[in-house]
């Protein structure tokens, strides 16, 4: 009888998969990172309990591209600085990914706020252009000119905060209590350069990052890095406290607004495309 591939795997096959994960080679990505100060009250509004604002109202966007065993992947993260007790870290609001595998793995295992989108990093000589896009809108764009090589930092550990939850089957709340995850990444850098440029945030109904304007641009860099990550659940989270923030994970929990044009848009007047795409950047803030 022919084996049915949707049937159960053997214990040996499952062990082989576990062993393979433990010996993955270093995977190096090329990425652009921009950090800026925004409005403190805005950062406070986007953080669900038990997270609190960090000492400085920082925003960090990371836009990377990598080739994984012959398969290209674009990965982005738009995060704000946050605090959980004595632990400092970053709370991502949206993490666009270009492949479904990267999206489901991170979102289902770690609780990362990943969404399918377009992610690109382009460099021509000293000119750099990186962008995050969804639903036809380049809602983040980082562009500039490479100016100088920077000293390579020591291996560092960075912590991201994720909220892992499962929406209820009946659409009311959650099936299980949400949990707060600390995800620790060990990062090594083999190339790093400074970029003189700007960050442009464009209006998007689905990814409203323009609400965190660039008040003071601190740095833009482009580099090559590799990292690993490990996560742990640190505490259970109040479902009532988290429920108002579920829309950060999904365009709309009920999926009625997941189209670019909402169902009742035909009966309303809308702003012109130019007005809808009005950018805010470091130079315009």
Secondary structure, 3 states (H helix, E strand, C coil): CCCCCCCCCCHHHHHHHHHHHCCCCCCCEEEEEEEEECCHHHHHHHCCCCCEECCCCEEEEEEEEEEECCEEEEEEEEEEEEEECCEEEEEEEEEEECCHHHHHHHHHHCCCCEEECEEEEEEECCEEEEEEEECCEEEEEEEEEEEEECCCCCCEEEEEEEEECCECCCCCCECCCCEEEEEEEEEEEEEEEEEEEEEEEECCCCCCHHHCCCCEEEEEEEEEEEEEEEEEEEEECCHHHHHCCHHHCCCCCCCCCCCCCCCCHHHCCCCCHHHHCCEEECCCC
